[in-house]
């Protein structure tokens, strides 16, 4: 009899936990999203935050890019920063999200991040989405300088953030099951990135 009670309690707690998880996911989908900026832009190992143009790159940096160019792998890392407001009376949470990165209304890359996010009721949090893509595949003009300028345009002061938007589909995992929001939420594409503070 005791064994039956223990099993019943475990099942009950599991069901309640799943309900809480789904509620948290639903609350996240009802949050208000605001595009903030693109940051931490790197092409290969080169930090582009203080680079103004292709001509400002050092010889060693150009050599690194040339090596990647020959191998058709110019990996661009960047972080899309969002502000998320939870207007609900309950916690909004997720275990990760599917995402699609768009630049100039062209799909650049899609992927999955499994970073957990938890936003308390009636509060606002900054959420960062790290993204990696191969610029060689993303840019039609196969000139190295053009590809470098494409990346530099996302990193310099006053970069036009209307070029960038991200579509996300939040999900929550419970045991072996994954519950996804049924559709993508698109953020960005209509703002100007703020100037960097000196």
N, C-alpha and C positions, 0 to 999 in steps of 0.2 A: 504493500500500500504506500509506504514512504517513497519507494522508487517511482511509483506512478505519479505521486504528487510533485516530485522533483522534476520529472520529465515534463509534466504539464506546465509547471512554472517556467521552465526553460523555453517551451514553445510559446507561451504567452509573452514572455519578455522579448523573444525574437520577433514576434508579430508586431508588438508595440514599437520595437526598435526600428523595424522596417517602415512603419507608419511615420515615425518621427523623421526618418531619413527622407522619405518621399515628400513630407511636408516642408522640410528644409530646402529641398531641391525646388519645389513649387514656389516657395518664398523667394528664392534666388532669381528665378525666372521673372518674378514680378518687381525686381529691383530696378532702379533707374541708373542707367549707365552714362558716363560722360568720358569722352576721349580726353586724355591729358597731354601726352607727348610720346615721342620716340626717343629712347636714350640708349647708352651703352653700345653705340654702333661701332662694330669692328669688321674689317675686311681682312680675312686671315687673322694674323696676330696684331694687325695695325689698328690702333685706336684712332678713329677719324674725328673725334670731338673737337680737336684743335687744328684740323686741316681745312684749308680754304678751297683748294683746287688740286688737281692732279699734279700740277707743277710744284706744289709745295711739299710733295713727298720726297723723302730722302732716297739716295741711290740704293741703299740696302732694302728699303721698302718697295721700291719699284722692282728690284730683283726678285723679291719674294712674290709679288703679284705676277711677275712674268713666269715664274715657276708654276704657279697655280694655273695660269692662263694656258700654258703648254699642256698641262694635264687635264684641262677643261674642268677645273675645280677651283672656283673663286668663292669661298664660303663667307657669307655675310651673316653676322650675328647682330641682333638688335632686340630691344625690349620695348614692347608696347605697354604704356602705362594708362590705366583707366581708374576712374573714381566711381565707386559703386555705393549707392544709397539704398538702404533697406527700409522701406516705409512700413513694413509689417510689424505686428505686435509680437511676432515670434522670430527666432533665429533663422537666418538664411545661410545655407551651407552647401558645399559641394566637395567632391573628392577629386574633381578634375574637369577638363573640358576638351571637346574636339574644337579645332579652330581652322579658319581659313584666313590667310593674310592677303590683302589686296593692295596693290600700289598702282596708281593711275588707272583705277577700275579694271585692272588685269589681275587675275588670280596668280599669285606668286608661289604659294606653298600651302599645303594643308598638313595638319598633324594633331597630336594629342599631348596634353600636359596633364600630369597627375598630381599637381600641387593642390593641396587642400586649402579651401577658403571658408572662413566663418565670419559672418557679419552679424553683430548683435542687433536686436530690435531697435528701430528708430535711430540708426547710426549710419555712419559713412566710413568706408575704408578705401585705401589705395590698393589696387590689384595690378600686379605686373605679369605680363605674359612674354617670356623669352622665346624668340623665334630664330631659326637658322634656315637659310636658303642658299642655293647655288646661283650666284649672279650670272655665271656663264650661260645657264639655262634660261634665266629670266629675261635677259636683254637680247633683243634681236640683232642689233649691231654688234658684231663680234670683235670690234676694236677694243683693246685693253683700256685705253684712255676713256672710252665711252662707258665701259662697265664700271671703272673706278669713279667716274663722275656721277653715275647713277647712285652708287653707295654714298658718296660724299654729299649728295643732295638731300639725304635723309638725316645728316648729322650736323650740318653747319647751322649757325645762328639764323633765325627767321626762316628756317625751312618750312615749306608750305605743307602743313599736316593734312590739308585736304587731299593730298595724294594718297594718304594712308588710311585704311580702315581694316577692321578685323571682325569676322563673323565667328561667334562662339556658340557651342551647344553644351551646356553644363550637364554633368552626370554624377551619379552617386552610386557607390558600390556597397552591396550588402551581402556578405558571404561570397558566394560565387556568382551572384547576379549583379548586373549593372543596369541601372535605370537612367535613361537619357531623356532630356527635355525633347519634345517632338520636333522642334524646329530651331533654326539658327537665329541668334540675336546679333544684329550688325551695329557696330559702334565706330564712330569717326567719319572721316571723309568730308567734314564741313567746318573745320576750325583751323586757325593759324597757331602753330607752335609758339609758345612764349619765348622771349629772348632769354638767353642764359645770363645769370647774374655775374657780375665781375667780382 
